[in-house]
Every structure is written in C-alpha cells, then in structure tokens.
Amino acid sequence: MDPDLATEPTADAEDPAVTGGVDTHCHLFLMETDPAEAVEAARAAGVARMICVGIDPQSSRRSLELAESFRGVFASAGVHPHTASDFDRPSGAVVEELLADPLVVAVGETGLDYYRRLSPEADQQRAFRTHIALSRETGKPLVVHVREAWDDAMRILEEERAERVVLHCFSGDPSVAAEAGRRGYFCSFAGNVTYPNAAHLRDAAGAVDDRHLLVETDSPFLSPQDLRGRPNAPANVVRVAAALAEGRGLNLDQMLARTADSAFRAFPLLR
C-alpha cells in the first residue's frame, strides 16, 4: 500500500483531501482494480473523498476495512433491497455495530427496487423502515436506492420521518426532485446523467438546488458515456460533475466545489 494513502490526521485547508471533489457513492470492494490503485487514481484526478457503500454485512465490514486503510475513504453500512429478505436480526446487529464507528458515515444503501424484485416488496419495505430507524437513532444520513418505486419510497420516508436523506443514483423526474428539495433531501447523480437518452435526468438535476446536489460514480457500474463498456471508477466522478456543470453554466472547478460543500452537509463525518 502506498504510504501516502494511509490514514493520517486531517490536513490543513490546502490539502487536496480537504479541497478536492467527493464521490459520494462507490463500491471499491466490487472493482477489479486494486483499491489502492483506484484511490490513487481518484486523488490524481482531484477526487479527495469517496464513500465506499456497503450492500450487505460482509461488504459493509470490507468497506470499513478500506476506510481504515486509505486516507480520504469512508464507509457506509447497510443491506441493499436486492437482499432485503436476508436482513434478519443477526445481520441487523452487524450493521448496527459498524455504525458505531466514526469512519462509517452513513446508513445503507437501502431502499426499494421494484425493477428486479430480487426480494419481495414486503421484505424490501420492512428492511427499508428498519434502516430509516437506524438512521434516526444514530443521526447518520440514509443512502437510498430507488428503482421504479418512487411512490412507495417517498411515502415510507415521510411515514418514518426520515431526516437526512441521500437519494443515490437519482432516477426520478423533475417533480420528484422538486419534492425531494421541499423535504430537504439530497439528490446524487451518477454517470448515467451523461448518456444521450438521459435528458430527463439532466432536467431533474436542474430542479435540484446547489445545496442539495451531489455527484457519485456507483463504481464499478454506470461508467460515463465516453467510457461505456469499461468498468467505472471513483476518478470518473469529475466527468459527472462536468456534465452537471455544463447544464448550470459553471466550470468544472466550481461544480466540484459546490458538490463537495453539499457532500459535507449531507455527510458531516466526511470532514
């Protein structure tokens, strides 16, 4: 491991780990590339922070191990809706244990996926509500996956009085984005916002105010348009930021700074 990537005390304001961009959602444990290489490449691209998001107890533990190994990497802990049927008391206890660590900055990812339906809707909703409760109890933000389930997802978030919410890989329309904004939710956009047929996502991003706009890669998935067919990586979050910057009439540095500010607001433990 490159010693420059090892965990070390917070640097001053000129350090790129403080001033660089933030990939709010990646899965380093799923990448074919060695995590050290992916982190180093991200830092070289100007990406100073990245959140390695767990999708089950095992990957959540691995995410924390990676956060402990590399400066600028943080973790989340949760169970993806695809495996919500496996979210039982023992797995919940593992997630709760991991959430006690300050390097675990969020709960999730959790949510609802009615596209693949790899777990029954009832199991997804049960697990989702439990994750919301964990978010409220710990005060840590909730990372939410929604696919073809916006009505139920927004209803459950309201019913359970979810507080700090990050809608990961946002796929809703501008009206959903506007409602999310009214509730104070954060909307995070990934590489699919660069696709030629994704005008609806770019329109949705335009409905999100600067204070609640985030960027992510969801690596190794959803590579930006010019890299489609290749595995995605945290370094590519700059391409997502560039696409959003164009729609807002900003330059890349401005967009990276604004989305980093939003990330620190969404995930206070990133600082």
C-alpha positions as CSV (number, residue, x, y, z in Angstrom):
1,M,0.0,0.0,0.0
2,D,1.2,3.5,-0.9
3,P,2.0,5.2,2.5
4,D,0.7,8.4,1.1
5,L,-2.8,6.8,1.1
6,A,-2.7,5.6,4.6
7,T,-5.0,7.0,7.2
8,E,-3.5,10.1,8.9
9,P,-4.6,13.2,10.8
10,T,-6.8,15.7,9.0
11,A,-4.6,18.0,6.9
12,D,-4.8,21.8,6.6
13,A,-7.1,23.6,4.2
14,E,-4.6,23.4,1.3
15,D,-4.5,19.6,1.3
16,P,-6.4,18.1,-1.6
17,A,-8.2,15.8,0.9
18,V,-9.9,19.0,2.1
19,T,-10.3,21.0,-1.1
20,G,-11.0,18.2,-3.7
21,G,-14.1,16.7,-5.1
22,V,-16.2,14.0,-3.5
23,D,-17.5,10.7,-4.9
24,T,-20.5,10.1,-2.6
25,H,-21.1,6.5,-3.7
26,C,-18.8,3.8,-4.9
27,H,-18.2,0.1,-4.3
28,L,-14.4,-0.4,-4.1
29,F,-14.9,-4.0,-3.0
30,L,-16.6,-4.9,-6.3
31,M,-13.9,-3.4,-8.5
32,E,-11.4,-5.5,-10.5
33,T,-8.8,-2.8,-9.9
34,D,-6.8,-2.9,-6.7
35,P,-8.4,-0.5,-4.2
36,A,-5.0,1.3,-3.7
37,E,-4.8,2.0,-7.4
38,A,-8.4,3.2,-7.6
39,V,-7.9,5.6,-4.7
40,E,-4.6,6.9,-6.0
41,A,-6.1,7.5,-9.5
42,A,-9.0,9.3,-7.9
43,R,-6.7,11.6,-5.9
44,A,-4.7,12.3,-9.1
45,A,-8.0,13.3,-10.8
46,G,-8.8,15.7,-7.9
47,V,-11.2,13.5,-6.1
48,A,-10.3,13.7,-2.4
49,R,-13.1,11.9,-0.7
50,M,-15.1,8.8,-1.6
51,I,-17.7,6.8,0.3
52,C,-17.4,3.1,-0.1
53,V,-21.0,1.9,0.3
54,G,-21.9,-1.5,1.8
55,I,-24.6,-3.6,0.3
56,D,-24.7,-6.4,2.9
57,P,-23.0,-7.2,6.3
58,Q,-19.8,-8.6,4.6
59,S,-19.3,-5.8,2.2
60,S,-20.1,-3.3,4.9
61,R,-17.3,-4.7,7.0
62,R,-15.0,-4.6,4.0
63,S,-15.9,-1.0,3.3
64,L,-14.8,-0.1,6.9
65,E,-11.6,-2.0,6.4
66,L,-10.9,0.0,3.3
67,A,-11.8,3.3,5.1
68,E,-9.3,2.3,7.8
69,S,-6.6,1.7,5.1
70,F,-6.8,4.7,2.8
71,R,-6.9,8.4,3.7
72,G,-10.0,10.0,2.1
73,V,-12.1,6.8,2.0
74,F,-15.1,6.5,4.2
75,A,-17.7,3.7,4.6
76,S,-21.4,3.0,4.9
77,A,-23.2,0.0,6.4
78,G,-26.5,-1.5,5.2
79,V,-28.3,-4.1,3.2
80,H,-29.3,-3.5,-0.4
81,P,-33.0,-4.1,-1.3
82,H,-31.9,-6.9,-3.6
83,T,-31.0,-9.0,-0.5
84,A,-33.6,-7.5,1.9
85,S,-35.0,-11.0,2.5
86,D,-31.7,-11.8,4.2
87,F,-31.9,-8.8,6.5
88,D,-32.6,-10.6,9.8
89,R,-31.6,-9.9,13.5
90,P,-28.0,-11.1,13.2
91,S,-27.3,-9.0,10.0
92,G,-29.0,-6.0,11.6
93,A,-26.8,-6.4,14.6
94,V,-23.7,-6.3,12.4
95,V,-24.9,-3.2,10.6
96,E,-25.6,-1.5,14.0
97,E,-22.2,-2.5,15.3
98,L,-20.5,-1.0,12.3
99,L,-22.5,2.2,12.5
100,A,-20.8,2.9,15.9
101,D,-17.5,3.6,14.0
102,P,-16.9,7.3,13.0
103,L,-15.5,6.2,9.7
104,V,-18.9,4.7,8.8
105,V,-20.6,7.9,7.8
106,A,-24.0,6.7,6.6
107,V,-26.7,4.0,6.8
108,G,-27.3,2.0,3.7
109,E,-27.6,1.5,0.9
110,T,-31.2,0.6,1.5
111,G,-34.4,1.3,-0.3
112,L,-36.8,-0.2,-2.8
113,D,-36.1,-1.8,-6.2
114,Y,-39.3,-2.9,-8.0
115,Y,-37.5,-3.3,-11.3
116,R,-35.6,-6.5,-10.5
117,R,-37.7,-7.5,-7.4
118,L,-34.9,-9.9,-6.2
119,S,-36.6,-9.7,-2.8
120,P,-40.4,-9.4,-2.3
121,E,-41.8,-5.9,-1.9
122,A,-42.8,-6.6,1.7
123,D,-39.3,-7.6,2.7
124,Q,-37.8,-4.6,1.0
125,Q,-40.2,-2.3,2.8
126,R,-39.5,-3.9,6.2
127,A,-35.8,-3.6,5.7
128,F,-36.1,-0.1,4.5
129,R,-38.1,1.0,7.5
130,T,-35.5,-0.6,9.8
131,H,-32.7,1.3,8.1
132,I,-34.6,4.5,8.5
133,A,-34.9,3.8,12.2
134,L,-31.2,3.2,12.4
135,S,-30.5,6.5,10.6
136,R,-32.7,8.3,13.1
137,E,-31.1,6.6,16.1
138,T,-27.5,7.2,15.0
139,G,-28.0,10.6,13.4
140,K,-26.2,9.3,10.3
141,P,-27.6,10.0,6.8
142,L,-29.6,7.4,5.0
143,V,-28.4,6.3,1.5
144,V,-31.4,5.3,-0.5
145,H,-31.7,3.2,-3.7
146,V,-34.9,3.7,-5.6
147,R,-35.8,2.0,-8.9
148,E,-39.3,2.1,-10.2
149,A,-40.6,2.5,-6.7
150,W,-40.8,6.3,-6.2
151,D,-44.3,6.5,-4.8
152,D,-43.7,3.9,-2.1
153,A,-40.2,5.1,-1.3
154,M,-41.3,8.7,-0.8
155,R,-44.3,7.6,1.2
156,I,-42.3,5.4,3.6
157,L,-39.6,8.1,4.0
158,E,-42.4,10.5,5.1
159,E,-44.2,8.0,7.3
160,E,-41.0,7.1,9.1
161,R,-40.0,10.7,9.5
162,A,-36.6,10.2,7.8
163,E,-34.4,13.2,8.4
164,R,-31.1,13.3,6.5
165,V,-31.7,11.5,3.2
166,V,-29.5,11.0,0.2
167,L,-31.3,9.7,-2.9
168,H,-28.5,7.8,-4.6
169,C,-28.2,7.5,-8.4
170,F,-31.2,9.7,-8.7
171,S,-33.6,8.4,-11.4
172,G,-36.8,10.3,-10.7
173,D,-38.3,13.1,-12.8
174,P,-38.1,16.8,-12.0
175,S,-41.3,16.7,-9.9
176,V,-39.8,14.1,-7.7
177,A,-36.6,16.2,-7.5
178,A,-38.7,19.2,-6.5
179,E,-40.5,17.3,-3.8
180,A,-37.2,15.9,-2.5
181,G,-36.0,19.5,-2.3
182,R,-39.0,20.6,-0.3
183,R,-38.2,17.9,2.2
184,G,-34.5,18.8,2.3
185,Y,-33.3,15.6,0.8
186,F,-30.1,15.4,-1.2
187,C,-30.1,14.1,-4.8
188,S,-27.0,12.4,-6.1
189,F,-26.3,11.9,-9.8
190,A,-24.1,9.2,-11.4
191,G,-22.5,8.5,-14.8
192,N,-25.9,7.8,-16.5
193,V,-26.6,11.5,-16.4
194,T,-24.1,11.8,-19.3
195,Y,-26.0,9.3,-21.6
196,P,-27.6,10.8,-24.8
197,N,-31.0,9.5,-23.8
198,A,-30.8,10.8,-20.3
199,A,-32.3,14.3,-20.9
200,H,-34.9,13.5,-18.1
201,L,-32.1,13.1,-15.6
202,R,-30.4,16.3,-16.7
203,D,-33.8,18.1,-16.3
204,A,-34.2,16.5,-12.9
205,A,-30.7,17.7,-11.9
206,G,-31.7,21.2,-13.0
207,A,-34.5,21.1,-10.4
208,V,-32.1,20.5,-7.5
209,D,-30.7,23.5,-5.8
210,D,-26.9,23.7,-5.3
211,R,-27.1,22.9,-1.6
212,H,-28.6,19.5,-2.2
213,L,-26.8,18.4,-5.3
214,L,-24.3,15.5,-5.1
215,V,-22.2,13.5,-7.6
216,E,-21.2,9.9,-7.5
217,T,-19.9,7.1,-9.7
218,D,-21.6,4.0,-8.3
219,S,-18.4,2.3,-9.5
220,P,-17.8,-0.1,-10.9
221,F,-21.2,0.5,-12.6
222,L,-22.6,3.3,-14.7
223,S,-19.5,4.5,-16.5
224,P,-19.9,7.9,-18.1
225,Q,-20.8,7.9,-21.8
226,D,-17.2,8.3,-23.1
227,L,-16.1,5.3,-21.1
228,R,-19.2,3.0,-21.5
229,G,-18.2,-0.7,-21.8
230,R,-15.4,-0.3,-19.3
231,P,-15.7,-0.6,-15.5
232,N,-16.3,2.7,-13.7
233,A,-14.0,4.1,-11.1
234,P,-14.2,7.0,-8.5
235,A,-11.8,9.2,-10.6
236,N,-14.7,9.4,-13.2
237,V,-16.9,11.5,-10.8
238,V,-15.2,14.5,-12.4
239,R,-17.0,13.6,-15.7
240,V,-20.3,13.5,-13.9
241,A,-19.6,16.9,-12.3
242,A,-18.6,18.3,-15.8
243,A,-21.9,17.2,-17.3
244,L,-23.8,18.9,-14.4
245,A,-21.6,22.0,-14.7
246,E,-22.5,22.4,-18.3
247,G,-26.2,22.4,-17.5
248,R,-25.7,25.1,-14.9
249,G,-23.3,27.3,-16.8
250,L,-20.5,26.6,-14.4
251,N,-16.9,25.4,-14.9
252,L,-15.7,22.1,-13.5
253,D,-13.9,23.5,-10.5
254,Q,-17.0,25.4,-9.4
255,M,-19.1,22.3,-9.7
256,L,-16.7,20.2,-7.8
257,A,-16.5,22.8,-5.0
258,R,-20.3,23.1,-4.8
259,T,-21.0,19.4,-4.8
260,A,-18.2,18.9,-2.2
261,D,-19.9,21.5,0.0
262,S,-23.1,19.6,-0.4
263,A,-21.4,16.4,0.4
264,F,-20.0,17.8,3.7
265,R,-23.5,19.0,4.5
266,A,-25.1,15.6,3.7
267,F,-22.4,13.5,5.4
268,P,-21.0,15.6,8.3
269,L,-18.4,13.0,9.3
270,L,-16.6,13.4,6.0
271,R,-14.8,16.5,7.4
